[in-house]
Amino acid sequence: MQLYNTLTRQKEEFKQISDPVRMYVCGVTTYDEPHLGHALATVIFEVLQSYMQYRGINVKRVQNFTDVDDKIIDRAAENGVDWFDLTQEHVASFFEAMDGLNVKRADVHPRVTEEIDHIIALIDELVNSGAAYEAGGSVYYRVRRNEQYGKLSGRTVDGVAELARLEPDLLKEKPEDFALWKAWKPGEPSWDSPWGPGRPGWHIECSAMARRYLGDQVDIHGGGLDLVFPHHENEVAQSESATGVVPFARFWVHNGLLRMGGDQKMSKSLGNFVTVRDALKTYSTDAIRMWVFQSHYRSPATYDVENLVAAERAVRRLRQAAEAVNAGVGTGEAYDADHVRQRFVEAMDDDLNTPRALAAIFDLAREIFTEQAKGSDISDAQATLRELVGVLGLTLEEPESNDTTDDAKIEELIEKRQSARQDRDYSTADEIRDQLAEMGVEIMDTPQGTTWRRA
């Protein structure tokens, strides 16, 4: 199995250094509802774990919650609510959203506020070794003490220093140094520490949680491409300074970001996001997952209604293949789909190439229909189809309809389509079919007439 490693900037053969494989994934900051960008990242790393397990590799996946942070404090003040209540609400909304997307829980979901003692202990190690220093009740990491700083992101220390000067902090020895512990400010939550009351900096929390649940070194560290700098770069620096184990993560795996058209990424801070809750009101779980897999995980994905509608249709095609009547049972020759399974494995082994894996699955669906027409026994092929889509977390279950479209309106459109077909106006008929599909209505033309169902 090959994975692209951000650290080496190339695809490498994955060789596990532990059993189970230790996978740490940076999770969400709990100040708002989870959006489709969070769904994309979470689904990708869940499927990486699922596929490895399909290949017989044990995996322990840890995905954290950042439940104390500047954004959380600001949002709570803005809304006039308690910061802890806000985080509790959005931890629950994250699990609800991921359950709605058929995402399996990570093996451990640690929260920063429950790991304060371990975070303080790690900071204390860095201070005692000279890699960090206290100033005014805060603690900072000495970036220039680490000769390898910048190896993950490709940034230079001087470049980081220039960037840091835009937001000066007079307590720092050097502008590029970053906070491990932030001294208490009025109105903020705080915990006692050897340096006075305060709270953790963003970067140190993941190093502490990865170390507690996975040890000094991990096989895979995952997250969005926007986390490479500064978050993951700083994780590398502080973890390796504390433990002396290099590299902290054997593979750094980063997913591309979700964009709302143009070049703008989908994010809570920009306010241009589509929540998972809202997306599930219109599209099925399988369709949203299918839409994620239609792009390679390292490529940027674009939120586009047409793509999601197309994903809904594609899922229906697979469902129909899986449910096709097996007319050849006991009479026809069994159809062997092992070649498709091999294609699927080769695609997923090539840096989790889900578009190629889907192509193999859709070829199998087409072959199922072809062999069904020949009278072949397609039961094994259908079992293979369900096996492969199961690795991707697709259930192929008929979704419950959230559509409130009036049945009379649907019947009216179907009648118009029938009239257009009788008049040989196939262009109009196709337009109406597409309109119905966008409304989540699937139509079936049979010798007895046209029937429909909500997708």
N, C-alpha and C positions, 0 to 999 in steps of 0.2 A: 504494500500500500504506500502510495506517494502522497505527501502533504506539502503544500507551500509553506516555507518557514520564513516569516518576516525577518528574523534575526540574520539569516544567511542570504535572503533574497533569492531563493531558488527552491524548486521542488526537491524533496529528499525522501528516501525510503524511511518509513516510520518504523523505528525499532524501540520497543518499550523498554524503559529502564526500571519498571516496577510492575508488580502484579498484585492488585489490579492497576491498570493504567491510571495515573493521577491527572485529572483534568480540572482546572480551575477556570471559571468563566465569570467575568465582571458583570454584575447584575445591575438592576435599575436603582435610581435615586427616587425615593418614594414621596414625591411632592405633587404628583398628578396621576391621572389614569394612564395605564399602559397604552401605547399607540402601536401602529403597524410596524414601525421601526424596531420597537422592542420585540414584537412578535417575530420578525424576520431573524434577528440575532438569536433569540431563544430557540426557535425551531431548528436553526442550522446546527447549533451545538448539541441539541437533543438528538438530531438525526446522526450526527457524527458518532455520538455514543451508541445509538441504536445500531448503526451499521457495523461498528467495531464488534459489538456483541454478536451480531449476525455472523461475523467472521470468526467467532470463537474467542474474542479478546475481552477479558473482564475490564470494566471501566468504573471508576468512582468519580462522579461529577459533583463538584461543589460550585454553587452559584449564589453569590451574596446579595444582600440588600444593603444599600447605603441609607440608613434611617436617621442620620443626623448630619446636617450639611447646611452651608449658607443658603442654598435655594429653599430647603425645607423651612428654615427659620424665617426667611423672608416671606414665603407663601403663607405660613401660619399667621404671621403678623398682619399680612395683607387681608386675610380672610377672618381675622379676629378669632382664631381657634387655637387650641393647645397644639404645639408642634408634635407631641407624642401621639395625640389622637389622630392628627393628620397622617402620620406615617402608618399607624395601625390600619387606617381606612384604605390606604393605597397598597399596602402589602396584601390585604384581602382582595382588593380589586385586581391585583396582578395575578394571584392564584385563580380567581374566577375567570379572568380573560384567558389564561393559559389552559385551564380546564376546558374552556369553550373551544380551544384550538387543538384539543386532544394531545397536549404537550405533557409528557411524563415528568413528574417532579424530579429535580436533582436529588442526589443521595443526601446532600446536606444543603440547607439554605440558611447560612449564618447571617446574623444582623449585627451591625457595628455596635449598637448600644448594648448588646449582650457579650461583647468581646473586649470591653475596655481594659480589663486586667491584662489580657494577653497583648494588647496594643501597647500599653504602658511598659510592660516588660521588654518588648522588642525595642522601643525607643530608648529605654534605659541602657540596653546593651550597646546601642549605637553611640550614646553619649559617653559611656565608660571607655569605649574604644577610640574616642576622638573623632569618629566619623560624623558626629553631630554635636551641637552646643546649645546651651540654654541662654536666652536673652529676654529679659523683661517678662518672664513667666511663660514664654513660648520656647519651642525647641526647633532648631533648623538643621537640615542636612548639609554638610560641607561638600558641595558638588566637585570642587577642584581637587579634593583628596582622592577622587575616584578617576584614575587614568582612563578607564574604559567608558566613561559616561558619554552617551550619544551613540553607542554601538547598535542599538535597536532602531532608533529613528533616523540616524545619519546626521543629527544636529551637532554643531560644534558648541563647546562651552561658551566661547566668545559670542556666538550668535544668540545663545540662550540668555546671556548676560544683557545684551542689547535689548532683547525683548522684555526682560524683567525690569529694566530701567523705566519702562513706560508706566509701571505701577510700583513706585519706590516704597520700600519698607526700611525705615531707618534703624531698626533693630538688627538687621542682617549684617553679617561680616562682609558678604559679597552679594550683589543683586541677584545672581543666579541660584543662590541657596533657596531651598524650599522648606515649607513648614511641615514638621512631623506632629507638633502639638501646638494648639492655638490657645493663648491665654484668654481667660474669661472676660467677656464684655457684658455690661448690664443688659438684661433681657434675654440672654442666651442660656441654653442648658449647659451644665458643666459637671465635671467629675474631679475628685481629688487626685493629685499626682505629686511626685517628688518635686515638681517645678511650680506647684500651685494649681488652683482650680483652672479647668479649661476643657477642651475637647480635641479629639484627634484631627489631624489633617487628612485630606482625602486619600493621598497615596499610600500612607502607612497601613491603612486598615486592611487592604487586600493582601499585603505582604504578611501581616499577622494572621489573617484567617487562613490563607493558603498554607502557612507553616503549621498552624494548629491542626488542621484537618488532613493535610496531605504530606507534611514533612518539609525538609529543607529544600527539596528539589521536586519539580513537577514535570510530567511528560509533556503536557499540553497546557498552554495558557491561552484562553480565548477572549475575544471581545471585538467591538466595532473598530473600524479603521481609524475613527476619530480619537481613539484612546491611545494610539501608539505614542504620541507625545502630547502632554507631558506625563500622563498617568502611568503608562506601562514602562516608559524609560526610567521614571523615578522608582517604580517597583523593582526593576532590575538592580538599580544602584543600591538601594537600601537593603534589599534581601541579600545580595551577594556580599555587601559590607558586613552584615550581621553574622552570616553563617560561614562565609569563606567558600561556599559551594558554588562552582561556576560550571555551566550556566544555571541560573535560578530556574529557568524553564527551557527544556530541550527543544520544544517547538512553540513558536508564537504563531497562532492562527487568527487572522483578522477578517471579518466579513465586511463587504462593501456596504455603503450606507443607502438608506431609502430616500429617494428624492421626490419632491412634489412638482415634477415638471421642471424644465430648465436645469439649473445647477444647484438649486437650493435644497439642502438636506431636510428631511422631516425631523423636527425636534420640538420638544415641549417649550424650550426657551424662545423659539421663533413663533410659537403659536400656530403653526401651519400643519398640525398633525390630524390624522384620522384615528380615533380610538378603536381598539379591538372590539369593544362593546358595540360601537356603531357599525363597524364593518360586518359583524356577525348578524346584524339585523337584515342585511341585504344579501350576503353571500354565505354559502355553506362553509363549514369547517374544512372539508376536503378541498374546496375551491381556493380558499386562502392559502392553504399549504401548497397546493399545486402551483399557484401563482409564485410563491416563494421559490419553488424548485425549478421553475422555468428559466431562471437566470442562474449563472454560476455564482456561488456564494461570495467570491472575491470581487465580483462586478457590482457596480451600483445598480440598484433596482429602482424603477420608477412607478409610482402609484398612478394607475391608469384604469379607468372604469372598463374600457374595452378589453383590457388584458384580463381583468377579473371575470368579466362575462364570458370570455373565451375559456378561461380556466374552469368555469362552471360547466360549460358544454363538454369540455374534455373529460371532466370527472364523470359526467353522465355516460359518455362513451365507454369508459372503463367499467362502470357499473353494469351497463347493458351486456358487456362481454362476460363479466363475471356471473351474471344471472341468466345468460342465454340458455335456452332449453337444450339439453344434451340428447338430441335425437338418436345419436349413434350408440348409446349404452347397450351393450350386449350384442350389437350387430356390426358396428363399424370398427375400423382399426384405430387403436389408441394413438393420439397425436403427441409426440415427444417435444417438450418445450425447453429441454436442457440448454439448447444453444442460446436461448434468450436469457436464461439465468446467468450464463457465462458472460454474455454481453453486458448485463447489468453489473456484475461484479467487476469487470474490467473498467467500466465507466466510473464506478464509485471508488475503485482503487486509484484512479487517476485524479487525485486531489478533489475527491467528493464531487465528481462531475455529474450533478443531478440532471442537467438538460439531456446529456447522452443517455443516462439511465432511463429517463422518461421516454426517450425515443425508442429504446428497446421494449419498454412496457407497451407502448402504443402499437408497435409492430406485432407484439404478441396478441393484442386485442384484435387487430385486423386478421391475423392468422386464425384466431378462434372463430370469427365469423365465416371465414373462407372454409375452414374445416367442418364447421357445423353444416354448411350448405352441401358439403360432400357426403355427409352422413358419418363422419369420423367421431370417435369417442373423444370429446373435448374436456372430460372431467379433470384429467391431470394438468392440462394446460390452464384451466380455470383455477386450479389449486395453486399453480405456479404464479399466476397473475396476482392472486390474493396474498401470496407469500411475499412477493416483491413490493407491492404497494404497501404492505404492512410494515416493511422496513422504513418506508417514508412516512409512516404514521397516518396513511389514508385508510379509512374504514370502508368506503364504498357503500355506506348506509344511506338509505333514502332520507334526506334532511327534512326536518320539520319546517313547514312553510311559515315565513314571517310576512308573506305578501298579503296585503289587504285589498289588492285589486279586485274590483267587483267582477263576479263571474259573468254577468251580462256583458260587460265590456270585452271580456276575453271571447265570448261566443260571437259578439258582433265582429271582432277582428277576424275570427276564423271564417265567418260567412263571407266577409269581403275578400279574404284570400281565396276561398273556393270559387267565388265569382270571377276573380282575376285569372285563376287557372283555367276555368271554362272558356274564358275569352282569349286564352293563350297569352295573357299578359304576365309572363313569368317573372319579369323584373319586379313588378308590383307585388306579386305573390311572395317573392324572396324577401322583399323589404318588410312585408308584414310578418313573415316568419322571424326575421331578425328582431323586429320590434317586440314580438311576443317573447323571444329568448331573453331580451334585455329586461322584460318584466318578470323573468323567472318562470316562464311557462314553456313547457316542452310539448310539441305537437307530434302526433304519430299518424301518418297516412296509411290506412288499411283498406282492403277491398270493401269493408262495410262502411267506410267513411273516415273522417278525421276525428281523432280523439285527442285529449290533452290532459296534462297534469302539471301541477306546480313543481318546479325543480327544487 
